[in-house]
Amino acid sequence: MTSVSHVSDAPHHRLRAQLTDQPVSLLVSPSMIMLGVAFLLALGAVVVLTRPVATDVAVYARRIAGTMLGAGALILGEFAFVRNGWGAAR
């Protein structure tokens, strides 16, 4: 019978150890990515809500879409802020 090498000697384990030892850049941290997406959602909400419309149905649709985009921005932005705050406390 042949002996099996240690699991941590596998190339993918060495690569994972090298990647996790490196500090994560602030701009590519998960919290910053979430904040960027939240900013884009908020920008989309502003664009949708300030766009002129002609009919009552379009006003209704614009309000629904703008509200959903704004709510998504608030929820994602708050989650990113809290996640970043909890990570700094550790």
Secondary structure, DSSP 8 states (H G I E B T S, - for coil): ------GGGSHHHHHHHHHHHS---GGGSHHHHHHHHHHHHHHHHHHHHHS---SHHHHHHHHHHHHHHHHHHHHHHHHHHHHHHHHHH-
